[in-house]
Amino acid sequence: MKEEMFLDLAKYRVQRAFENKADAELLLKSDNVSESVNRIFRANFYAIKSLLATKMKDSTKHQKVLNIFHESFVQSGEVPREFGLIVDRSYRSHDDNERHEQLQITRKDAESLIEEAEQFLCFVREYLQQHILNNPRKPVEPVEGEKDCAAGNGKNKNRK
């Protein structure tokens, strides 16, 4: 029963991740680069927390969540190293943006972060889908974000 609750939490969190990515795109279209970068980090953070839920782990501290993610997923090889680097870049950009207001993150930087976040979120969505399918006690329900992930390659169909 407890594992099923954590899988539901994982699904909820990945849905929030896709919502935050969509918000980041809208903010960027409105030329609000700074807030867009913050939403990109939040999207990646929710995706990480959804992964942690599959192992019934969590924390409220950003740095602790990142450490658990790297120890439990990246170092073990469950998540490719490139996604660990994507998460780290979004965290540094968010952190730099928060701490050094004079530091200007460019629109191009934000676009790149959104693209990378999309790849990571699609990976997490697929990971969760497989994890839920492999759980005999959990009825098979799709994980949110399918429309954002084209043909399993982590690229948005509408991207140029």
DOKE-359768 format. One record per residue: chain; x, y, z of N, C-alpha, C, O in turn. Coordinates in nm, 2 decimals, m for minus. Layout:
BEGIN
+--------+--------+--------+--------+--------+--------+--------+--------+--------+--------+--------+--------+--------+
! cadena !    nxx !    nyy !    nzz !   caxx !   cayy !   cazz !    cxx !    cyy !    czz !    oxx !    oyy !    ozz !
+--------+--------+--------+--------+--------+--------+--------+--------+--------+--------+--------+--------+--------+
!      A !      X !      Y !      Z !      X !      Y !      Z !      X !      Y !      Z !      X !      Y !      Z !
...
+--------+--------+--------+--------+--------+--------+--------+--------+--------+--------+--------+--------+--------+
***
This chain:
BEGIN
+--------+--------+--------+--------+--------+--------+--------+--------+--------+--------+--------+--------+--------+
! cadena !    nxx !    nyy !    nzz !   caxx !   cayy !   cazz !    cxx !    cyy !    czz !    oxx !    oyy !    ozz !
+--------+--------+--------+--------+--------+--------+--------+--------+--------+--------+--------+--------+--------+
!      A !   0.08 !  m0.12 !   0.00 !   0.00 !   0.00 !   0.00 !   0.09 !   0.13 !   0.00 !   0.06 !   0.22 !  m0.07 !
!      A !   0.19 !   0.13 !   0.08 !   0.28 !   0.25 !   0.09 !   0.35 !   0.27 !  m0.04 !   0.36 !   0.39 !  m0.09 !
!      A !   0.39 !   0.17 !  m0.11 !   0.46 !   0.18 !  m0.24 !   0.36 !   0.24 !  m0.34 !   0.41 !   0.33 !  m0.42 !
!      A !   0.24 !   0.20 !  m0.34 !   0.14 !   0.26 !  m0.43 !   0.12 !   0.41 !  m0.41 !   0.10 !   0.48 !  m0.51 !
!      A !   0.12 !   0.45 !  m0.28 !   0.11 !   0.59 !  m0.25 !   0.23 !   0.67 !  m0.31 !   0.21 !   0.78 !  m0.36 !
!      A !   0.34 !   0.61 !  m0.30 !   0.46 !   0.68 !  m0.35 !   0.46 !   0.69 !  m0.51 !   0.51 !   0.78 !  m0.56 !
!      A !   0.41 !   0.58 !  m0.57 !   0.39 !   0.59 !  m0.72 !   0.29 !   0.69 !  m0.76 !   0.31 !   0.76 !  m0.86 !
!      A !   0.18 !   0.71 !  m0.68 !   0.09 !   0.82 !  m0.71 !   0.16 !   0.95 !  m0.69 !   0.13 !   1.04 !  m0.77 !
!      A !   0.24 !   0.96 !  m0.59 !   0.31 !   1.09 !  m0.56 !   0.41 !   1.12 !  m0.68 !   0.42 !   1.23 !  m0.72 !
!      A !   0.47 !   1.01 !  m0.73 !   0.57 !   1.03 !  m0.84 !   0.49 !   1.08 !  m0.96 !   0.54 !   1.17 !  m1.03 !
!      A !   0.38 !   1.02 !  m0.99 !   0.30 !   1.07 !  m1.11 !   0.25 !   1.21 !  m1.09 !   0.26 !   1.29 !  m1.19 !
!      A !   0.21 !   1.25 !  m0.97 !   0.17 !   1.39 !  m0.95 !   0.29 !   1.48 !  m0.97 !   0.27 !   1.59 !  m1.03 !
!      A !   0.40 !   1.44 !  m0.92 !   0.52 !   1.53 !  m0.93 !   0.57 !   1.55 !  m1.08 !   0.61 !   1.65 !  m1.11 !
!      A !   0.56 !   1.44 !  m1.15 !   0.60 !   1.46 !  m1.29 !   0.50 !   1.54 !  m1.37 !   0.54 !   1.62 !  m1.46 !
!      A !   0.38 !   1.53 !  m1.33 !   0.28 !   1.62 !  m1.39 !   0.31 !   1.77 !  m1.36 !   0.30 !   1.85 !  m1.45 !
!      A !   0.35 !   1.79 !  m1.24 !   0.39 !   1.93 !  m1.20 !   0.51 !   1.97 !  m1.27 !   0.53 !   2.09 !  m1.30 !
!      A !   0.60 !   1.88 !  m1.30 !   0.72 !   1.91 !  m1.37 !   0.69 !   1.96 !  m1.51 !   0.74 !   2.06 !  m1.56 !
!      A !   0.60 !   1.89 !  m1.58 !   0.56 !   1.93 !  m1.71 !   0.48 !   2.07 !  m1.71 !   0.50 !   2.15 !  m1.80 !
!      A !   0.40 !   2.09 !  m1.61 !   0.34 !   2.22 !  m1.59 !   0.44 !   2.33 !  m1.58 !   0.42 !   2.44 !  m1.64 !
!      A !   0.54 !   2.31 !  m1.50 !   0.64 !   2.41 !  m1.48 !   0.72 !   2.44 !  m1.60 !   0.76 !   2.55 !  m1.63 !
!      A !   0.75 !   2.34 !  m1.68 !   0.82 !   2.35 !  m1.81 !   0.73 !   2.44 !  m1.90 !   0.78 !   2.53 !  m1.97 !
!      A !   0.60 !   2.41 !  m1.91 !   0.51 !   2.49 !  m1.99 !   0.51 !   2.63 !  m1.94 !   0.51 !   2.73 !  m2.03 !
!      A !   0.51 !   2.66 !  m1.81 !   0.51 !   2.79 !  m1.76 !   0.64 !   2.86 !  m1.80 !   0.64 !   2.98 !  m1.84 !
!      A !   0.75 !   2.79 !  m1.80 !   0.88 !   2.85 !  m1.84 !   0.88 !   2.89 !  m1.98 !   0.93 !   3.00 !  m2.02 !
!      A !   0.81 !   2.81 !  m2.07 !   0.80 !   2.85 !  m2.21 !   0.72 !   2.98 !  m2.23 !   0.76 !   3.07 !  m2.30 !
!      A !   0.61 !   2.98 !  m2.15 !   0.52 !   3.10 !  m2.16 !   0.60 !   3.23 !  m2.11 !   0.59 !   3.33 !  m2.17 !
!      A !   0.67 !   3.21 !  m2.00 !   0.74 !   3.32 !  m1.94 !   0.85 !   3.37 !  m2.04 !   0.87 !   3.49 !  m2.05 !
!      A !   0.91 !   3.28 !  m2.10 !   1.02 !   3.32 !  m2.20 !   0.95 !   3.39 !  m2.32 !   1.01 !   3.49 !  m2.37 !
!      A !   0.84 !   3.35 !  m2.36 !   0.77 !   3.42 !  m2.47 !   0.73 !   3.56 !  m2.43 !   0.73 !   3.65 !  m2.52 !
!      A !   0.71 !   3.58 !  m2.31 !   0.68 !   3.71 !  m2.25 !   0.81 !   3.79 !  m2.22 !   0.80 !   3.90 !  m2.15 !
!      A !   0.92 !   3.74 !  m2.26 !   1.05 !   3.80 !  m2.23 !   1.09 !   3.81 !  m2.08 !   1.16 !   3.90 !  m2.04 !
!      A !   1.03 !   3.72 !  m2.00 !   1.06 !   3.72 !  m1.86 !   1.17 !   3.60 !  m1.84 !   1.13 !   3.50 !  m1.79 !
!      A !   1.29 !   3.63 !  m1.88 !   1.39 !   3.53 !  m1.88 !   1.42 !   3.47 !  m1.74 !   1.43 !   3.35 !  m1.72 !
!      A !   1.43 !   3.57 !  m1.65 !   1.47 !   3.53 !  m1.51 !   1.37 !   3.43 !  m1.45 !   1.40 !   3.33 !  m1.39 !
!      A !   1.24 !   3.46 !  m1.46 !   1.13 !   3.38 !  m1.41 !   1.13 !   3.25 !  m1.49 !   1.09 !   3.14 !  m1.43 !
!      A !   1.16 !   3.25 !  m1.61 !   1.16 !   3.13 !  m1.70 !   1.26 !   3.03 !  m1.64 !   1.24 !   2.91 !  m1.63 !
!      A !   1.38 !   3.09 !  m1.61 !   1.49 !   3.00 !  m1.56 !   1.45 !   2.94 !  m1.43 !   1.48 !   2.82 !  m1.40 !
!      A !   1.38 !   3.02 !  m1.34 !   1.33 !   2.96 !  m1.22 !   1.23 !   2.85 !  m1.24 !   1.24 !   2.75 !  m1.17 !
!      A !   1.15 !   2.86 !  m1.33 !   1.05 !   2.76 !  m1.36 !   1.12 !   2.63 !  m1.42 !   1.07 !   2.52 !  m1.39 !
!      A !   1.22 !   2.65 !  m1.50 !   1.29 !   2.54 !  m1.55 !   1.35 !   2.46 !  m1.44 !   1.34 !   2.33 !  m1.44 !
!      A !   1.41 !   2.53 !  m1.34 !   1.47 !   2.46 !  m1.23 !   1.36 !   2.38 !  m1.15 !   1.38 !   2.27 !  m1.12 !
!      A !   1.25 !   2.45 !  m1.13 !   1.13 !   2.38 !  m1.06 !   1.09 !   2.26 !  m1.14 !   1.05 !   2.16 !  m1.08 !
!      A !   1.08 !   2.27 !  m1.27 !   1.04 !   2.15 !  m1.35 !   1.14 !   2.03 !  m1.32 !   1.09 !   1.92 !  m1.30 !
!      A !   1.27 !   2.06 !  m1.33 !   1.36 !   1.96 !  m1.31 !   1.36 !   1.91 !  m1.16 !   1.37 !   1.79 !  m1.14 !
!      A !   1.34 !   2.00 !  m1.07 !   1.33 !   1.96 !  m0.93 !   1.21 !   1.87 !  m0.91 !   1.22 !   1.76 !  m0.84 !
!      A !   1.09 !   1.90 !  m0.96 !   0.98 !   1.81 !  m0.95 !   1.00 !   1.67 !  m1.01 !   0.96 !   1.57 !  m0.96 !
!      A !   1.07 !   1.67 !  m1.13 !   1.10 !   1.55 !  m1.19 !   1.20 !   1.46 !  m1.11 !   1.18 !   1.34 !  m1.09 !
!      A !   1.29 !   1.53 !  m1.04 !   1.38 !   1.45 !  m0.95 !   1.30 !   1.40 !  m0.84 !   1.32 !   1.28 !  m0.80 !
!      A !   1.22 !   1.48 !  m0.78 !   1.14 !   1.43 !  m0.66 !   1.05 !   1.32 !  m0.70 !   1.01 !   1.24 !  m0.62 !
!      A !   1.00 !   1.32 !  m0.83 !   0.92 !   1.20 !  m0.87 !   1.00 !   1.08 !  m0.88 !   0.95 !   0.97 !  m0.84 !
!      A !   1.13 !   1.09 !  m0.92 !   1.22 !   0.97 !  m0.92 !   1.24 !   0.93 !  m0.78 !   1.24 !   0.81 !  m0.75 !
!      A !   1.27 !   1.02 !  m0.69 !   1.29 !   0.98 !  m0.55 !   1.18 !   0.91 !  m0.49 !   1.19 !   0.82 !  m0.40 !
!      A !   1.05 !   0.95 !  m0.53 !   0.93 !   0.89 !  m0.47 !   0.93 !   0.74 !  m0.51 !   0.88 !   0.66 !  m0.43 !
!      A !   0.99 !   0.70 !  m0.62 !   0.99 !   0.56 !  m0.66 !   1.08 !   0.47 !  m0.56 !   1.06 !   0.35 !  m0.56 !
!      A !   1.17 !   0.54 !  m0.49 !   1.25 !   0.47 !  m0.40 !   1.21 !   0.51 !  m0.25 !   1.28 !   0.48 !  m0.16 !
!      A !   1.09 !   0.57 !  m0.24 !   1.04 !   0.62 !  m0.11 !   1.14 !   0.70 !  m0.04 !   1.16 !   0.69 !   0.08 !
!      A !   1.20 !   0.80 !  m0.11 !   1.29 !   0.89 !  m0.05 !   1.25 !   1.03 !  m0.08 !   1.17 !   1.06 !  m0.17 !
!      A !   1.28 !   1.13 !   0.01 !   1.24 !   1.27 !  m0.01 !   1.32 !   1.36 !   0.09 !   1.38 !   1.31 !   0.18 !
!      A !   1.32 !   1.48 !   0.06 !   1.37 !   1.59 !   0.14 !   1.31 !   1.72 !   0.10 !   1.26 !   1.73 !  m0.01 !
!      A !   1.31 !   1.82 !   0.19 !   1.25 !   1.95 !   0.16 !   1.37 !   2.04 !   0.11 !   1.34 !   2.15 !   0.06 !
!      A !   1.49 !   2.00 !   0.13 !   1.61 !   2.08 !   0.10 !   1.65 !   2.05 !  m0.04 !   1.68 !   1.94 !  m0.08 !
!      A !   1.67 !   2.16 !  m0.12 !   1.72 !   2.14 !  m0.26 !   1.84 !   2.07 !  m0.27 !   1.85 !   1.97 !  m0.35 !
!      A !   1.95 !   2.11 !  m0.20 !   2.08 !   2.04 !  m0.21 !   2.07 !   1.89 !  m0.17 !   2.13 !   1.81 !  m0.23 !
!      A !   1.99 !   1.86 !  m0.06 !   1.98 !   1.72 !  m0.02 !   1.91 !   1.64 !  m0.13 !   1.95 !   1.53 !  m0.16 !
!      A !   1.80 !   1.70 !  m0.19 !   1.73 !   1.63 !  m0.30 !   1.83 !   1.60 !  m0.42 !   1.83 !   1.49 !  m0.47 !
!      A !   1.91 !   1.70 !  m0.45 !   2.01 !   1.68 !  m0.56 !   2.11 !   1.57 !  m0.52 !   2.15 !   1.49 !  m0.61 !
!      A !   2.16 !   1.57 !  m0.40 !   2.25 !   1.47 !  m0.35 !   2.19 !   1.33 !  m0.36 !   2.26 !   1.24 !  m0.41 !
!      A !   2.07 !   1.32 !  m0.31 !   2.01 !   1.18 !  m0.32 !   1.99 !   1.14 !  m0.46 !   2.01 !   1.02 !  m0.49 !
!      A !   1.95 !   1.23 !  m0.55 !   1.93 !   1.20 !  m0.69 !   2.06 !   1.15 !  m0.75 !   2.06 !   1.05 !  m0.82 !
!      A !   2.17 !   1.22 !  m0.73 !   2.30 !   1.18 !  m0.78 !   2.34 !   1.04 !  m0.73 !   2.39 !   0.96 !  m0.80 !
!      A !   2.33 !   1.03 !  m0.59 !   2.37 !   0.90 !  m0.53 !   2.28 !   0.78 !  m0.57 !   2.34 !   0.68 !  m0.60 !
!      A !   2.15 !   0.80 !  m0.57 !   2.06 !   0.69 !  m0.60 !   2.03 !   0.66 !  m0.74 !   1.99 !   0.55 !  m0.78 !
!      A !   2.05 !   0.76 !  m0.83 !   2.01 !   0.74 !  m0.97 !   2.13 !   0.76 !  m1.07 !   2.15 !   0.67 !  m1.16 !
!      A !   2.20 !   0.87 !  m1.06 !   2.31 !   0.89 !  m1.15 !   2.43 !   0.80 !  m1.13 !   2.48 !   0.73 !  m1.22 !
!      A !   2.48 !   0.79 !  m1.01 !   2.59 !   0.71 !  m0.98 !   2.56 !   0.56 !  m1.00 !   2.65 !   0.48 !  m1.03 !
!      A !   2.44 !   0.52 !  m0.98 !   2.40 !   0.38 !  m1.00 !   2.38 !   0.35 !  m1.15 !   2.38 !   0.23 !  m1.18 !
!      A !   2.37 !   0.45 !  m1.23 !   2.35 !   0.43 !  m1.37 !   2.21 !   0.42 !  m1.42 !   2.18 !   0.40 !  m1.53 !
!      A !   2.11 !   0.43 !  m1.32 !   1.97 !   0.42 !  m1.36 !   1.93 !   0.54 !  m1.44 !   1.84 !   0.54 !  m1.53 !
!      A !   2.00 !   0.66 !  m1.42 !   1.97 !   0.78 !  m1.49 !   2.11 !   0.81 !  m1.56 !   2.21 !   0.82 !  m1.49 !
!      A !   2.11 !   0.83 !  m1.69 !   2.23 !   0.86 !  m1.76 !   2.30 !   0.99 !  m1.70 !   2.23 !   1.08 !  m1.66 !
!      A !   2.43 !   0.99 !  m1.70 !   2.51 !   1.10 !  m1.65 !   2.47 !   1.23 !  m1.71 !   2.47 !   1.34 !  m1.64 !
!      A !   2.44 !   1.23 !  m1.84 !   2.40 !   1.36 !  m1.91 !   2.28 !   1.43 !  m1.84 !   2.27 !   1.55 !  m1.84 !
!      A !   2.19 !   1.35 !  m1.79 !   2.07 !   1.41 !  m1.72 !   2.11 !   1.47 !  m1.59 !   2.06 !   1.57 !  m1.54 !
!      A !   2.21 !   1.41 !  m1.52 !   2.27 !   1.47 !  m1.40 !   2.33 !   1.60 !  m1.43 !   2.31 !   1.70 !  m1.35 !
!      A !   2.40 !   1.61 !  m1.54 !   2.46 !   1.74 !  m1.58 !   2.35 !   1.84 !  m1.62 !   2.37 !   1.96 !  m1.59 !
!      A !   2.25 !   1.80 !  m1.68 !   2.14 !   1.89 !  m1.72 !   2.08 !   1.95 !  m1.59 !   2.05 !   2.07 !  m1.58 !
!      A !   2.05 !   1.87 !  m1.49 !   1.99 !   1.91 !  m1.37 !   2.09 !   2.01 !  m1.30 !   2.05 !   2.11 !  m1.25 !
!      A !   2.22 !   1.97 !  m1.30 !   2.31 !   2.06 !  m1.23 !   2.32 !   2.20 !  m1.30 !   2.33 !   2.30 !  m1.23 !
!      A !   2.31 !   2.20 !  m1.43 !   2.31 !   2.33 !  m1.51 !   2.19 !   2.42 !  m1.47 !   2.20 !   2.54 !  m1.45 !
!      A !   2.08 !   2.35 !  m1.46 !   1.96 !   2.43 !  m1.43 !   1.96 !   2.48 !  m1.29 !   1.92 !   2.59 !  m1.26 !
!      A !   2.02 !   2.40 !  m1.20 !   2.03 !   2.44 !  m1.06 !   2.13 !   2.56 !  m1.05 !   2.10 !   2.66 !  m0.98 !
!      A !   2.24 !   2.55 !  m1.11 !   2.34 !   2.66 !  m1.11 !   2.28 !   2.79 !  m1.17 !   2.30 !   2.90 !  m1.12 !
!      A !   2.21 !   2.78 !  m1.28 !   2.15 !   2.89 !  m1.34 !   2.05 !   2.96 !  m1.25 !   2.04 !   3.08 !  m1.24 !
!      A !   1.97 !   2.87 !  m1.19 !   1.87 !   2.92 !  m1.09 !   1.93 !   2.99 !  m0.97 !   1.90 !   3.10 !  m0.93 !
!      A !   2.03 !   2.92 !  m0.92 !   2.10 !   2.97 !  m0.80 !   2.18 !   3.10 !  m0.83 !   2.17 !   3.20 !  m0.76 !
!      A !   2.25 !   3.11 !  m0.95 !   2.32 !   3.23 !  m0.99 !   2.22 !   3.34 !  m1.01 !   2.24 !   3.46 !  m0.97 !
!      A !   2.10 !   3.31 !  m1.07 !   2.00 !   3.41 !  m1.09 !   1.95 !   3.46 !  m0.96 !   1.92 !   3.58 !  m0.95 !
!      A !   1.93 !   3.38 !  m0.86 !   1.88 !   3.42 !  m0.73 !   1.98 !   3.50 !  m0.65 !   1.95 !   3.60 !  m0.59 !
!      A !   2.11 !   3.46 !  m0.65 !   2.21 !   3.52 !  m0.57 !   2.27 !   3.64 !  m0.63 !   2.31 !   3.73 !  m0.56 !
!      A !   2.28 !   3.64 !  m0.76 !   2.35 !   3.75 !  m0.83 !   2.26 !   3.82 !  m0.93 !   2.26 !   3.79 !  m1.05 !
!      A !   2.18 !   3.90 !  m0.88 !   2.08 !   3.97 !  m0.96 !   2.14 !   4.04 !  m1.08 !   2.07 !   4.06 !  m1.18 !
!      A !   2.26 !   4.09 !  m1.06 !   2.33 !   4.16 !  m1.17 !   2.37 !   4.07 !  m1.28 !   2.40 !   4.11 !  m1.39 !
!      A !   2.38 !   3.94 !  m1.25 !   2.41 !   3.84 !  m1.36 !   2.30 !   3.82 !  m1.45 !   2.19 !   3.79 !  m1.41 !
!      A !   2.33 !   3.84 !  m1.58 !   2.22 !   3.84 !  m1.68 !   2.22 !   3.70 !  m1.76 !   2.32 !   3.68 !  m1.83 !
!      A !   2.12 !   3.62 !  m1.74 !   2.11 !   3.50 !  m1.81 !   2.04 !   3.54 !  m1.94 !   1.93 !   3.60 !  m1.94 !
!      A !   2.09 !   3.49 !  m2.05 !   2.04 !   3.53 !  m2.18 !   1.92 !   3.45 !  m2.22 !   1.89 !   3.34 !  m2.17 !
!      A !   1.84 !   3.50 !  m2.32 !   1.73 !   3.43 !  m2.37 !   1.78 !   3.29 !  m2.43 !   1.71 !   3.19 !  m2.42 !
!      A !   1.89 !   3.30 !  m2.50 !   1.95 !   3.17 !  m2.56 !   1.98 !   3.07 !  m2.45 !   1.95 !   2.95 !  m2.47 !
!      A !   2.03 !   3.12 !  m2.34 !   2.06 !   3.02 !  m2.22 !   1.93 !   2.96 !  m2.18 !   1.93 !   2.84 !  m2.15 !
!      A !   1.83 !   3.04 !  m2.16 !   1.70 !   2.99 !  m2.11 !   1.64 !   2.89 !  m2.21 !   1.58 !   2.79 !  m2.17 !
!      A !   1.65 !   2.92 !  m2.34 !   1.60 !   2.83 !  m2.44 !   1.67 !   2.70 !  m2.43 !   1.61 !   2.59 !  m2.44 !
!      A !   1.80 !   2.70 !  m2.42 !   1.88 !   2.58 !  m2.40 !   1.84 !   2.50 !  m2.28 !   1.82 !   2.38 !  m2.29 !
!      A !   1.82 !   2.57 !  m2.17 !   1.78 !   2.50 !  m2.05 !   1.64 !   2.44 !  m2.06 !   1.62 !   2.33 !  m2.01 !
!      A !   1.55 !   2.50 !  m2.13 !   1.41 !   2.45 !  m2.15 !   1.43 !   2.32 !  m2.24 !   1.36 !   2.22 !  m2.21 !
!      A !   1.51 !   2.33 !  m2.34 !   1.52 !   2.21 !  m2.43 !   1.58 !   2.09 !  m2.35 !   1.54 !   1.98 !  m2.36 !
!      A !   1.68 !   2.12 !  m2.27 !   1.74 !   2.01 !  m2.19 !   1.64 !   1.96 !  m2.09 !   1.63 !   1.84 !  m2.06 !
!      A !   1.57 !   2.05 !  m2.02 !   1.46 !   2.00 !  m1.93 !   1.36 !   1.91 !  m1.99 !   1.32 !   1.81 !  m1.93 !
!      A !   1.32 !   1.95 !  m2.11 !   1.23 !   1.86 !  m2.18 !   1.28 !   1.72 !  m2.20 !   1.21 !   1.62 !  m2.19 !
!      A !   1.41 !   1.71 !  m2.24 !   1.47 !   1.58 !  m2.26 !   1.47 !   1.50 !  m2.13 !   1.44 !   1.38 !  m2.12 !
!      A !   1.50 !   1.57 !  m2.02 !   1.51 !   1.51 !  m1.89 !   1.37 !   1.46 !  m1.84 !   1.35 !   1.35 !  m1.80 !
!      A !   1.27 !   1.55 !  m1.86 !   1.13 !   1.52 !  m1.82 !   1.08 !   1.40 !  m1.90 !   1.01 !   1.32 !  m1.84 !
!      A !   1.11 !   1.40 !  m2.02 !   1.06 !   1.28 !  m2.11 !   1.13 !   1.15 !  m2.06 !   1.06 !   1.05 !  m2.06 !
!      A !   1.25 !   1.16 !  m2.02 !   1.32 !   1.04 !  m1.97 !   1.25 !   1.00 !  m1.84 !   1.22 !   0.88 !  m1.82 !
!      A !   1.23 !   1.09 !  m1.75 !   1.16 !   1.06 !  m1.62 !   1.02 !   1.00 !  m1.65 !   0.99 !   0.91 !  m1.58 !
!      A !   0.95 !   1.06 !  m1.74 !   0.82 !   1.01 !  m1.77 !   0.82 !   0.86 !  m1.81 !   0.75 !   0.78 !  m1.77 !
!      A !   0.92 !   0.83 !  m1.90 !   0.93 !   0.70 !  m1.95 !   0.98 !   0.60 !  m1.84 !   0.93 !   0.49 !  m1.82 !
!      A !   1.07 !   0.65 !  m1.75 !   1.12 !   0.57 !  m1.64 !   1.00 !   0.54 !  m1.55 !   0.98 !   0.42 !  m1.50 !
!      A !   0.92 !   0.64 !  m1.52 !   0.80 !   0.61 !  m1.43 !   0.70 !   0.52 !  m1.50 !   0.65 !   0.43 !  m1.43 !
!      A !   0.68 !   0.54 !  m1.62 !   0.59 !   0.45 !  m1.69 !   0.63 !   0.30 !  m1.68 !   0.55 !   0.21 !  m1.65 !
!      A !   0.76 !   0.28 !  m1.70 !   0.82 !   0.14 !  m1.69 !   0.81 !   0.09 !  m1.54 !   0.78 !  m0.02 !  m1.52 !
!      A !   0.84 !   0.18 !  m1.45 !   0.83 !   0.14 !  m1.31 !   0.69 !   0.11 !  m1.27 !   0.67 !   0.01 !  m1.19 !
!      A !   0.59 !   0.18 !  m1.31 !   0.45 !   0.15 !  m1.28 !   0.41 !   0.02 !  m1.35 !   0.33 !  m0.06 !  m1.29 !
!      A !   0.45 !   0.01 !  m1.47 !   0.41 !  m0.12 !  m1.55 !   0.46 !  m0.24 !  m1.48 !   0.40 !  m0.35 !  m1.48 !
!      A !   0.58 !  m0.23 !  m1.42 !   0.65 !  m0.34 !  m1.35 !   0.59 !  m0.37 !  m1.21 !   0.64 !  m0.46 !  m1.14 !
!      A !   0.50 !  m0.28 !  m1.16 !   0.44 !  m0.30 !  m1.03 !   0.31 !  m0.38 !  m1.04 !   0.21 !  m0.33 !  m1.09 !
!      A !   0.31 !  m0.51 !  m1.00 !   0.19 !  m0.59 !  m1.02 !   0.07 !  m0.54 !  m0.94 !  m0.04 !  m0.58 !  m0.97 !
!      A !   0.09 !  m0.46 !  m0.83 !  m0.02 !  m0.42 !  m0.75 !  m0.08 !  m0.29 !  m0.79 !  m0.18 !  m0.25 !  m0.74 !
!      A !  m0.01 !  m0.22 !  m0.89 !  m0.06 !  m0.09 !  m0.93 !  m0.13 !  m0.10 !  m1.07 !  m0.06 !  m0.15 !  m1.16 !
!      A !  m0.26 !  m0.07 !  m1.08 !  m0.32 !  m0.07 !  m1.21 !  m0.25 !   0.02 !  m1.31 !  m0.19 !   0.13 !  m1.27 !
!      A !  m0.24 !  m0.02 !  m1.44 !  m0.17 !   0.05 !  m1.54 !  m0.25 !   0.18 !  m1.58 !  m0.36 !   0.17 !  m1.63 !
!      A !  m0.19 !   0.29 !  m1.55 !  m0.25 !   0.42 !  m1.59 !  m0.13 !   0.50 !  m1.65 !  m0.02 !   0.49 !  m1.61 !
!      A !  m0.16 !   0.57 !  m1.76 !  m0.06 !   0.65 !  m1.82 !   0.00 !   0.76 !  m1.73 !  m0.08 !   0.82 !  m1.65 !
!      A !   0.12 !   0.79 !  m1.75 !   0.19 !   0.90 !  m1.68 !   0.17 !   1.02 !  m1.76 !   0.19 !   1.02 !  m1.89 !
!      A !   0.14 !   1.14 !  m1.70 !   0.12 !   1.26 !  m1.77 !   0.25 !   1.30 !  m1.85 !   0.36 !   1.26 !  m1.82 !
!      A !   0.22 !   1.38 !  m1.95 !   0.34 !   1.44 !  m2.03 !   0.36 !   1.37 !  m2.16 !   0.45 !   1.41 !  m2.24 !
!      A !   0.27 !   1.28 !  m2.20 !   0.29 !   1.21 !  m2.33 !   0.29 !   1.31 !  m2.45 !   0.37 !   1.29 !  m2.54 !
!      A !   0.20 !   1.41 !  m2.44 !   0.19 !   1.50 !  m2.56 !   0.32 !   1.58 !  m2.57 !   0.35 !   1.64 !  m2.67 !
!      A !   0.40 !   1.60 !  m2.46 !   0.52 !   1.67 !  m2.46 !   0.64 !   1.59 !  m2.51 !   0.74 !   1.65 !  m2.55 !
!      A !   0.63 !   1.46 !  m2.52 !   0.74 !   1.38 !  m2.55 !   0.70 !   1.31 !  m2.69 !   0.61 !   1.22 !  m2.69 !
!      A !   0.78 !   1.34 !  m2.79 !   0.75 !   1.28 !  m2.92 !   0.83 !   1.15 !  m2.94 !   0.95 !   1.15 !  m2.93 !
!      A !   0.76 !   1.05 !  m2.97 !   0.82 !   0.92 !  m3.01 !   0.94 !   0.87 !  m2.92 !   1.03 !   0.81 !  m2.96 !
!      A !   0.92 !   0.91 !  m2.79 !   1.02 !   0.86 !  m2.69 !   1.16 !   0.92 !  m2.70 !   1.25 !   0.87 !  m2.63 !
!      A !   1.18 !   1.02 !  m2.79 !   1.31 !   1.08 !  m2.80 !   1.34 !   1.20 !  m2.72 !   1.45 !   1.26 !  m2.73 !
!      A !   1.24 !   1.25 !  m2.65 !   1.26 !   1.36 !  m2.56 !   1.26 !   1.49 !  m2.63 !   1.29 !   1.60 !  m2.57 !
!      A !   1.22 !   1.49 !  m2.76 !   1.21 !   1.62 !  m2.83 !   1.07 !   1.65 !  m2.86 !   0.99 !   1.56 !  m2.89 !
!      A !   1.03 !   1.78 !  m2.84 !   0.90 !   1.82 !  m2.87 !   0.87 !   1.82 !  m3.02 !   0.96 !   1.86 !  m3.10 !
!      A !   0.76 !   1.77 !  m3.06 !   0.72 !   1.76 !  m3.20 !   0.72 !   1.90 !  m3.27 !   0.76 !   1.91 !  m3.39 !
!      A !   0.69 !   2.00 !  m3.20 !   0.67 !   2.13 !  m3.25 !   0.80 !   2.22 !  m3.25 !   0.80 !   2.33 !  m3.30 !
!      A !   0.91 !   2.16 !  m3.20 !   1.04 !   2.24 !  m3.20 !   1.09 !   2.24 !  m3.34 !   1.08 !   2.15 !  m3.42 !
!      A !   1.16 !   2.35 !  m3.37 !   1.22 !   2.37 !  m3.50 !   1.37 !   2.32 !  m3.49 !   1.44 !   2.33 !  m3.59 !
+--------+--------+--------+--------+--------+--------+--------+--------+--------+--------+--------+--------+--------+
***
